[in-house]
Amino acid sequence: MPNPRRRHSKTRRDKRRTGDALSAVNVGTCPKCHEPKMPHQACQACGYYDGREVIKVKEA
């Protein structure tokens, strides 16, 4: 099994880890029903996106 010949620097290690951190998800509000929704997604509560109904939502 080969072993590393030289130690990797802290900068090299940190460059490798740059994508590991998680960022908070942006949550907006639906302009029609004011429920929280993901950006660029149809609202799960009312089914509207960009001012028009794109999915039928069952009324409970």
N, CA, C and O atoms as CSV, one atom per row, in Angstrom:
chain,resi,resn,atom,element,x,y,z
A,1,MET,N,N,0.847,-1.186,0.000
A,1,MET,CA,C,0.000,0.000,0.000
A,1,MET,C,C,0.888,1.245,0.000
A,1,MET,O,O,1.696,1.408,0.915
A,2,PRO,N,N,0.768,2.117,-0.983
A,2,PRO,CA,C,1.635,3.293,-1.031
A,2,PRO,C,C,1.263,4.317,0.043
A,2,PRO,O,O,0.092,4.507,0.372
A,3,ASN,N,N,2.278,4.956,0.567
A,3,ASN,CA,C,2.086,6.002,1.566
A,3,ASN,C,C,2.478,7.340,0.963
A,3,ASN,O,O,3.304,7.399,0.051
A,4,PRO,N,N,1.876,8.434,1.480
A,4,PRO,CA,C,2.253,9.746,0.963
A,4,PRO,C,C,3.727,10.043,1.255
A,4,PRO,O,O,4.222,9.753,2.344
A,5,ARG,N,N,4.402,10.607,0.300
A,5,ARG,CA,C,5.826,10.882,0.458
A,5,ARG,C,C,6.057,12.114,1.321
A,5,ARG,O,O,6.967,12.151,2.149
A,6,ARG,N,N,5.208,13.130,1.109
A,6,ARG,CA,C,5.349,14.367,1.863
A,6,ARG,C,C,3.993,14.750,2.456
A,6,ARG,O,O,2.937,14.330,1.981
A,7,ARG,N,N,4.060,15.539,3.478
A,7,ARG,CA,C,2.849,16.007,4.156
A,7,ARG,C,C,2.166,17.067,3.305
A,7,ARG,O,O,2.829,17.923,2.718
A,8,HIS,N,N,0.844,17.009,3.238
A,8,HIS,CA,C,0.092,18.023,2.517
A,8,HIS,C,C,-0.061,19.248,3.392
A,8,HIS,O,O,-0.223,19.137,4.607
A,9,SER,N,N,-0.010,20.405,2.780
A,9,SER,CA,C,-0.100,21.654,3.539
A,9,SER,C,C,-1.530,21.890,4.039
A,9,SER,O,O,-2.482,21.275,3.560
A,10,LYS,N,N,-1.651,22.789,5.004
A,10,LYS,CA,C,-2.975,23.141,5.543
A,10,LYS,C,C,-3.839,23.789,4.480
A,10,LYS,O,O,-5.055,23.598,4.460
A,11,THR,N,N,-3.218,24.556,3.596
A,11,THR,CA,C,-3.968,25.204,2.522
A,11,THR,C,C,-4.553,24.172,1.579
A,11,THR,O,O,-5.707,24.286,1.168
A,12,ARG,N,N,-3.769,23.171,1.236
A,12,ARG,CA,C,-4.248,22.118,0.333
A,12,ARG,C,C,-5.392,21.343,0.973
A,12,ARG,O,O,-6.380,21.022,0.312
A,13,ARG,N,N,-5.252,21.041,2.270
A,13,ARG,CA,C,-6.312,20.351,3.001
A,13,ARG,C,C,-7.591,21.189,3.031
A,13,ARG,O,O,-8.684,20.668,2.810
A,14,ASP,N,N,-7.451,22.479,3.304
A,14,ASP,CA,C,-8.617,23.356,3.402
A,14,ASP,C,C,-9.281,23.568,2.049
A,14,ASP,O,O,-10.501,23.716,1.978
A,15,LYS,N,N,-8.503,23.586,0.980
A,15,LYS,CA,C,-9.089,23.703,-0.359
A,15,LYS,C,C,-9.971,22.497,-0.667
A,15,LYS,O,O,-11.020,22.629,-1.298
A,16,ARG,N,N,-9.538,21.329,-0.219
A,16,ARG,CA,C,-10.310,20.118,-0.450
A,16,ARG,C,C,-11.623,20.147,0.333
A,16,ARG,O,O,-12.619,19.569,-0.104
A,17,ARG,N,N,-11.629,20.809,1.474
A,17,ARG,CA,C,-12.808,20.824,2.341
A,17,ARG,C,C,-13.758,21.991,2.080
A,17,ARG,O,O,-14.729,22.150,2.819
A,18,THR,N,N,-13.519,22.797,1.077
A,18,THR,CA,C,-14.342,23.988,0.864
A,18,THR,C,C,-15.794,23.658,0.567
A,18,THR,O,O,-16.679,24.428,0.939
A,19,GLY,N,N,-16.067,22.551,-0.084
A,19,GLY,CA,C,-17.444,22.209,-0.438
A,19,GLY,C,C,-18.177,21.424,0.620
A,19,GLY,O,O,-19.334,21.059,0.415
A,20,ASP,N,N,-17.540,21.150,1.757
A,20,ASP,CA,C,-18.158,20.311,2.772
A,20,ASP,C,C,-19.186,21.033,3.630
A,20,ASP,O,O,-20.085,20.390,4.171
A,21,ALA,N,N,-19.079,22.337,3.767
A,21,ALA,CA,C,-19.977,23.092,4.641
A,21,ALA,C,C,-21.374,23.169,4.026
A,21,ALA,O,O,-21.518,23.365,2.820
A,22,LEU,N,N,-22.386,23.016,4.852
A,22,LEU,CA,C,-23.765,23.128,4.395
A,22,LEU,C,C,-24.245,24.553,4.587
A,22,LEU,O,O,-23.903,25.203,5.575
A,23,SER,N,N,-25.025,25.031,3.655
A,23,SER,CA,C,-25.592,26.368,3.780
A,23,SER,C,C,-27.089,26.247,4.019
A,23,SER,O,O,-27.716,25.264,3.622
A,24,ALA,N,N,-27.647,27.240,4.661
A,24,ALA,CA,C,-29.082,27.247,4.954
A,24,ALA,C,C,-29.869,27.392,3.658
A,24,ALA,O,O,-29.440,28.081,2.733
A,25,VAL,N,N,-31.015,26.742,3.602
A,25,VAL,CA,C,-31.866,26.788,2.416
A,25,VAL,C,C,-32.663,28.085,2.433
A,25,VAL,O,O,-33.243,28.461,3.452
A,26,ASN,N,N,-32.681,28.763,1.283
A,26,ASN,CA,C,-33.476,29.981,1.178
A,26,ASN,C,C,-34.948,29.612,1.071
A,26,ASN,O,O,-35.329,28.775,0.253
A,27,VAL,N,N,-35.761,30.236,1.894
A,27,VAL,CA,C,-37.192,29.978,1.876
A,27,VAL,C,C,-37.901,31.298,1.665
A,27,VAL,O,O,-37.679,32.259,2.402
A,28,GLY,N,N,-38.753,31.342,0.660
A,28,GLY,CA,C,-39.550,32.527,0.393
A,28,GLY,C,C,-40.989,32.283,0.795
A,28,GLY,O,O,-41.320,31.236,1.353
A,29,THR,N,N,-41.837,33.246,0.513
A,29,THR,CA,C,-43.260,33.084,0.801
A,29,THR,C,C,-44.041,33.138,-0.491
A,29,THR,O,O,-43.674,33.846,-1.428
A,30,CYS,N,N,-45.109,32.392,-0.529
A,30,CYS,CA,C,-45.991,32.373,-1.693
A,30,CYS,C,C,-46.758,33.694,-1.744
A,30,CYS,O,O,-47.344,34.092,-0.737
A,31,PRO,N,N,-46.771,34.380,-2.878
A,31,PRO,CA,C,-47.500,35.649,-2.943
A,31,PRO,C,C,-49.018,35.477,-2.877
A,31,PRO,O,O,-49.732,36.427,-2.556
A,32,LYS,N,N,-49.513,34.289,-3.173
A,32,LYS,CA,C,-50.960,34.069,-3.161
A,32,LYS,C,C,-51.475,33.665,-1.781
A,32,LYS,O,O,-52.421,34.268,-1.275
A,33,CYS,N,N,-50.861,32.648,-1.167
A,33,CYS,CA,C,-51.373,32.139,0.106
A,33,CYS,C,C,-50.452,32.457,1.290
A,33,CYS,O,O,-50.794,32.161,2.434
A,34,HIS,N,N,-49.286,33.059,1.023
A,34,HIS,CA,C,-48.326,33.477,2.051
A,34,HIS,C,C,-47.790,32.321,2.888
A,34,HIS,O,O,-47.410,32.517,4.043
A,35,GLU,N,N,-47.757,31.126,2.321
A,35,GLU,CA,C,-47.137,29.978,2.969
A,35,GLU,C,C,-45.659,29.940,2.577
A,35,GLU,O,O,-45.310,30.412,1.495
A,36,PRO,N,N,-44.786,29.396,3.418
A,36,PRO,CA,C,-43.379,29.290,3.021
A,36,PRO,C,C,-43.206,28.294,1.871
A,36,PRO,O,O,-43.844,27.242,1.850
A,37,LYS,N,N,-42.344,28.636,0.927
A,37,LYS,CA,C,-42.091,27.754,-0.211
A,37,LYS,C,C,-40.668,27.947,-0.688
A,37,LYS,O,O,-40.043,28.978,-0.441
A,38,MET,N,N,-40.164,26.925,-1.385
A,38,MET,CA,C,-38.822,26.992,-1.960
A,38,MET,C,C,-38.840,27.920,-3.176
A,38,MET,O,O,-39.845,27.978,-3.886
A,39,PRO,N,N,-37.749,28.645,-3.429
A,39,PRO,CA,C,-37.715,29.501,-4.607
A,39,PRO,C,C,-37.710,28.681,-5.897
A,39,PRO,O,O,-37.136,27.593,-5.947
A,40,HIS,N,N,-38.341,29.202,-6.918
A,40,HIS,CA,C,-38.440,28.565,-8.238
A,40,HIS,C,C,-39.151,27.214,-8.178
A,40,HIS,O,O,-38.874,26.334,-8.993
A,41,GLN,N,N,-40.052,27.045,-7.233
A,41,GLN,CA,C,-40.850,25.826,-7.098
A,41,GLN,C,C,-42.317,26.236,-6.983
A,41,GLN,O,O,-42.623,27.329,-6.508
A,42,ALA,N,N,-43.205,25.376,-7.409
A,42,ALA,CA,C,-44.627,25.632,-7.228
A,42,ALA,C,C,-44.964,25.489,-5.750
A,42,ALA,O,O,-44.365,24.673,-5.049
A,43,CYS,N,N,-45.915,26.276,-5.280
A,43,CYS,CA,C,-46.327,26.234,-3.880
A,43,CYS,C,C,-47.069,24.924,-3.619
A,43,CYS,O,O,-47.984,24.566,-4.361
A,44,GLN,N,N,-46.672,24.206,-2.558
A,44,GLN,CA,C,-47.313,22.935,-2.220
A,44,GLN,C,C,-48.669,23.146,-1.569
A,44,GLN,O,O,-49.493,22.231,-1.559
A,45,ALA,N,N,-48.919,24.331,-1.025
A,45,ALA,CA,C,-50.182,24.589,-0.340
A,45,ALA,C,C,-51.302,24.949,-1.317
A,45,ALA,O,O,-52.422,24.456,-1.188
A,46,CYS,N,N,-50.997,25.810,-2.297
A,46,CYS,CA,C,-52.056,26.256,-3.212
A,46,CYS,C,C,-51.837,25.792,-4.652
A,46,CYS,O,O,-52.786,25.799,-5.437
A,47,GLY,N,N,-50.627,25.393,-5.023
A,47,GLY,CA,C,-50.371,24.887,-6.362
A,47,GLY,C,C,-50.070,25.958,-7.393
A,47,GLY,O,O,-50.060,25.667,-8.589
A,48,TYR,N,N,-49.826,27.185,-6.965
A,48,TYR,CA,C,-49.581,28.281,-7.897
A,48,TYR,C,C,-48.099,28.531,-8.058
A,48,TYR,O,O,-47.322,28.372,-7.117
A,49,TYR,N,N,-47.712,28.932,-9.277
A,49,TYR,CA,C,-46.349,29.363,-9.565
A,49,TYR,C,C,-46.435,30.456,-10.617
A,49,TYR,O,O,-47.084,30.287,-11.649
A,50,ASP,N,N,-45.782,31.567,-10.352
A,50,ASP,CA,C,-45.735,32.700,-11.282
A,50,ASP,C,C,-47.133,33.204,-11.633
A,50,ASP,O,O,-47.392,33.584,-12.774
A,51,GLY,N,N,-48.023,33.206,-10.658
A,51,GLY,CA,C,-49.348,33.780,-10.846
A,51,GLY,C,C,-50.369,32.877,-11.507
A,51,GLY,O,O,-51.480,33.325,-11.791
A,52,ARG,N,N,-50.036,31.626,-11.761
A,52,ARG,CA,C,-51.016,30.720,-12.367
A,52,ARG,C,C,-50.939,29.351,-11.703
A,52,ARG,O,O,-49.905,28.967,-11.156
A,53,GLU,N,N,-52.039,28.630,-11.761
A,53,GLU,CA,C,-52.105,27.321,-11.126
A,53,GLU,C,C,-51.423,26.289,-12.026
A,53,GLU,O,O,-51.783,26.133,-13.193
A,54,VAL,N,N,-50.442,25.594,-11.475
A,54,VAL,CA,C,-49.701,24.609,-12.259
A,54,VAL,C,C,-49.918,23.185,-11.750
A,54,VAL,O,O,-49.687,22.232,-12.494
A,55,ILE,N,N,-50.354,23.015,-10.508
A,55,ILE,CA,C,-50.678,21.687,-9.981
A,55,ILE,C,C,-52.003,21.764,-9.238
A,55,ILE,O,O,-52.308,22.748,-8.564
A,56,LYS,N,N,-52.763,20.719,-9.379
A,56,LYS,CA,C,-54.024,20.617,-8.648
A,56,LYS,C,C,-53.719,20.135,-7.225
A,56,LYS,O,O,-53.023,19.137,-7.034
A,57,VAL,N,N,-54.244,20.848,-6.243
A,57,VAL,CA,C,-54.014,20.497,-4.851
A,57,VAL,C,C,-55.347,20.066,-4.256
A,57,VAL,O,O,-56.363,20.746,-4.402
A,58,LYS,N,N,-55.320,18.923,-3.583
A,58,LYS,CA,C,-56.548,18.434,-2.950
A,58,LYS,C,C,-56.885,19.299,-1.748
A,58,LYS,O,O,-56.032,19.558,-0.900
A,59,GLU,N,N,-58.115,19.737,-1.681
A,59,GLU,CA,C,-58.576,20.539,-0.543
A,59,GLU,C,C,-58.885,19.591,0.609
A,59,GLU,O,O,-59.636,18.630,0.440
A,60,ALA,N,N,-58.313,19.854,1.770
A,60,ALA,CA,C,-58.544,18.979,2.924
A,60,ALA,C,C,-59.611,19.542,3.833
A,60,ALA,O,O,-59.935,18.936,4.855
